[in-house]
Structure formats: C-alpha cells, structure tokens
Amino acid sequence: METPAWLRVPRPQAAVTRTLLLGWVLSQVVGASGTTDIVVAYNLTWKSTNFKTILEWEPKPVDHVYTVQISSKLGNWKSKCFYTTDTECDVTEEIVQDVKQTYLARVLSYPAGSVDIMGSAGEPPFQNSPEFTPYLETNLGQPTIQSFEQVGTKLNVIVQDARTLVRMNGTFLSLRDVFGKDLNYTLYYWRASSTGKKCSSSLEQWCLWSSSLSSSCLYLYTSAERQERGEAGRRTPH
C-alpha cells in the first residue's frame, strides 16, 4: 500500500530534523554537566601581616571549584589550593621565598565534578589579582613591650621584635632581621587625664620623658613603621 503524499517527509528535511534534535539533546547534556556559565572569581584581595599572606576573593562557589596560581615577575606559575570550595588561599610559603619580589596571583574556575573535562578542553576561565610586593605592602603587627623601667628622666623600654615566617639557613627571622634599619618603633606614653606624648626610635630602645608623668599611672602603646626608599613608611593600623 502506497504511503499518502501528505505523510511523506522529504529526505533533506528529515536530516535537518534529526540534526536539530541531536543538537538539543547535546545542549541538555552539557547544561546538566555544569560546564557552561562558569563563574569567574572577582574582588581578589591580598591580606598580609608580618608576611603571613592570604589571598581572598569572591564569590562563594555553588557548582564550581577554584585553583589558585601564583608567580613572581621572573618566575613560573605555581598552583596552590587545588579545586577548593574556599574563597581564600594561604600563599605565605611562596612569598617568603623572596619578600622583595613582586607577585601576581590568579584564581581559576572549574565546574564541580568536571575538572578533567574542562582541563582537556583548554585553559579554564580565571581572574588576575593586583600586584603585591610583601616588603612594601605587608602590614606590620603591633609590637610587644617586653619590659620598661624609669631611670631619672629616661624611660627604658624593651620591645620584643615579632617573629615572621621568613627563613634564612633554616632559622625564622624577626621583623628586625628582615627590615634592619628600615624598621622603626613609635612609643606613645601617657598617664590618666594627661595629654599623650610619643617618641620614636630605630635601633635604640629608650626615650626621654616628662618627669611629671607618674610611673604608677603610666600607659604605654607601641606601633611599628617602616622606612621605604628613605621616606617614612605608612603607619600600621591597629
């Protein structure tokens, strides 16, 4: 029995129909695997105190993971924090190798559960961080006053240099070891209901003070500053 003409589908049109159907099916598979619309990291920020350095970024991942890469201007990319769902990565181990180098980091985005597929398809989307030079940009933590003593009109103060994760010959260095004469302490001292005074010293650990300040009511506060290229460094916030 011959098929009615109105039921016949021309071969070219049937081929087009099959192609469109196949394309739709593939698009659904790709969409289900999460390989489209990968979220790229943003707001990359360096957080660093005494060379302890964390890279932070946004957003919190939903269907994707991150890997961080870091490099000095003269080096190669090194990967850290592989396929993490965190939005921060400790990169201290890399930057303490040479704190005077300038570093750049980037955060790569991968679809969760499909890392191998994305890797074989080429470089994943990523976002670069601002440049970061630890020696100039790490925040200096508040120093610790180990002891102080009044001797006449002189106040003898011993400040304990903070330790860092910078190493030399297997020994962890202090801030003084790293900065040398570039490190400066400012001591603020006052008693209740008095106007505060201050004195600064680099290597010396003493200052002159007013004899009217009673040691029984004495308050002390220190901050660390650095000298940058012969000019006073920025005050460290506390």
C-alpha positions in Angstrom: 0.0 0.0 0.0 1.4 3.3 -1.0 2.0 6.0 1.7 -0.2 9.0 1.2 1.8 12.0 0.0 0.9 14.2 3.0 2.6 11.7 5.3 5.8 11.6 3.3 8.8 13.6 4.7 11.4 14.6 2.2 14.9 13.2 3.0 16.7 16.6 3.3 14.1 17.8 5.8 14.3 14.6 7.8 18.1 15.1 8.0 17.6 18.6 9.3 15.1 17.5 11.9 17.5 14.8 13.1 20.4 17.3 13.4 18.2 19.8 15.3 17.1 17.1 17.7 20.6 15.9 18.3 21.8 19.4 19.0 19.1 19.9 21.5 20.0 16.6 23.3 23.7 17.6 23.4 22.8 21.0 24.8 20.9 19.4 27.6 23.8 17.1 28.5 26.3 19.9 28.5 24.0 22.0 30.7 23.4 19.2 33.1 27.2 18.6 33.4 27.6 22.2 34.6 30.3 23.1 32.0 28.6 26.3 30.9 28.3 29.6 32.6 31.3 29.1 34.9 31.5 31.8 37.5 34.8 33.8 37.3 36.3 35.0 40.6 36.3 38.7 41.4 37.5 41.1 44.1 40.9 39.4 44.6 42.5 40.9 47.7 45.8 40.4 49.5 45.7 40.2 53.3 49.1 40.2 54.8 50.5 40.9 58.3 54.2 40.3 59.2 54.4 38.4 55.9 51.7 35.9 56.7 49.8 36.3 53.5 46.3 35.2 52.4 44.7 35.7 49.0 40.9 36.3 49.3 38.3 36.5 46.6 34.5 36.2 45.8 32.0 34.7 45.3 31.3 31.6 47.3 31.1 28.6 44.8 27.9 26.9 44.1 28.5 24.5 41.2 32.2 25.2 40.7 35.6 25.0 42.4 38.8 27.1 42.4 42.5 26.6 42.0 45.0 29.4 42.8 48.2 30.1 40.9 50.9 32.5 42.0 54.1 33.7 40.3 56.8 36.3 40.7 57.5 38.5 37.8 60.6 36.4 36.9 59.1 33.0 37.7 56.6 30.4 36.6 53.1 29.8 37.8 52.8 27.5 40.8 49.4 26.1 41.8 48.1 26.2 45.3 44.8 25.2 47.0 43.7 22.8 44.3 40.0 22.5 43.4 38.9 24.2 46.6 35.4 25.4 47.6 37.0 28.0 49.9 37.4 31.7 48.9 40.8 32.1 50.4 44.3 30.6 50.0 47.4 30.8 52.2 50.3 31.7 49.8 52.8 32.6 52.6 55.0 29.7 51.7 55.6 31.2 48.2 56.0 34.8 49.1 58.5 34.3 51.9 61.0 32.8 49.4 61.8 36.4 48.5 59.8 39.2 50.2 61.2 41.9 47.9 59.9 40.3 44.8 56.6 41.5 43.2 54.0 38.7 42.9 50.8 38.2 40.9 48.2 35.6 41.6 45.2 34.3 39.6 42.1 32.3 40.5 41.0 29.6 38.0 37.4 28.4 38.0 36.3 24.8 37.2 32.9 23.2 37.1 32.4 20.9 40.1 32.8 17.3 39.2 34.0 18.0 35.7 37.5 19.2 36.3 39.1 16.7 33.9 36.6 17.6 31.1 37.3 21.3 31.4 41.1 20.7 31.6 41.1 18.7 28.4 39.1 21.5 26.6 41.7 24.2 27.3 42.6 26.8 29.9 39.7 27.5 32.3 38.4 31.0 32.9 40.4 33.0 35.5 40.8 36.4 37.2 44.1 38.1 38.0 45.0 39.7 41.3 46.6 43.1 41.7 50.4 43.0 42.0 51.8 42.5 45.6 55.3 43.3 47.0 55.5 41.9 50.5 58.4 44.0 51.7 56.5 47.2 50.9 52.9 46.1 51.5 52.6 43.6 54.3 51.0 45.2 57.4 53.2 45.4 60.5 51.6 43.9 63.6 51.6 45.7 66.9 55.0 45.1 68.7 55.0 43.7 72.2 56.5 45.7 75.1 58.7 43.2 77.0 59.5 45.4 79.9 60.1 49.1 80.8 61.8 51.0 83.6 62.1 54.6 84.7 65.7 55.8 85.3 65.5 59.5 86.2 64.0 61.3 83.2 64.7 58.4 81.0 62.3 55.6 80.2 64.0 52.4 79.3 61.7 50.3 77.1 62.5 46.8 75.7 60.4 46.0 72.6 60.1 42.4 71.5 60.6 42.0 67.8 57.9 39.9 66.2 58.9 36.7 64.5 58.0 36.1 60.9 57.8 33.0 58.6 60.7 34.3 56.6 63.6 31.9 56.9 67.3 32.0 56.4 69.5 29.0 56.9 66.6 27.2 58.5 66.0 29.9 61.1 62.9 32.1 61.2 63.7 35.8 61.1 62.3 38.6 63.1 60.9 41.8 61.7 64.2 43.5 62.7 66.2 40.8 60.8 64.1 41.4 57.7 63.9 45.2 57.7 67.1 46.2 59.6 67.3 50.0 59.9 64.2 50.4 57.9 62.1 49.3 60.9 61.1 52.0 63.3 59.1 51.8 66.6 57.0 54.7 67.9 56.2 54.6 71.6 53.2 56.5 73.0 53.0 57.1 76.7 50.7 59.0 79.0 49.0 58.8 82.4 45.3 59.2 83.2 43.9 62.6 82.4 47.1 63.7 80.7 48.0 64.6 77.1 49.7 61.8 75.3 53.3 62.1 74.3 55.4 60.0 71.9 59.0 59.2 71.0 60.4 57.2 68.1 63.5 55.1 67.9 65.0 52.8 65.3 67.6 50.6 67.0 67.6 52.4 70.4 65.0 51.1 72.9 64.6 54.2 75.1 63.3 57.7 75.1 63.2 60.8 77.3 60.0 61.6 79.0 58.5 64.2 81.3 59.2 63.7 85.0 55.7 64.9 85.7 54.3 61.6 84.4 53.9 59.3 87.4 55.1 55.8 86.7 52.3 54.5 88.8 49.8 55.7 86.3 51.8 55.1 83.1 50.2 53.8 79.9 52.3 52.6 77.0 51.5 51.8 73.4 53.8 51.0 70.5 53.4 50.8 66.8 55.8 49.7 64.1 56.6 51.6 60.9 59.0 51.0 58.0 61.2 53.3 56.1 60.6 53.0 52.4 63.2 54.3 50.0 64.5 56.8 52.6 61.0 58.1 53.4 58.8 57.3 56.4 56.7 54.3 55.8 52.9 54.2 56.3 51.6 53.9 59.8 50.4 50.4 60.5 46.7 50.3 61.5 45.7 48.5 64.7 
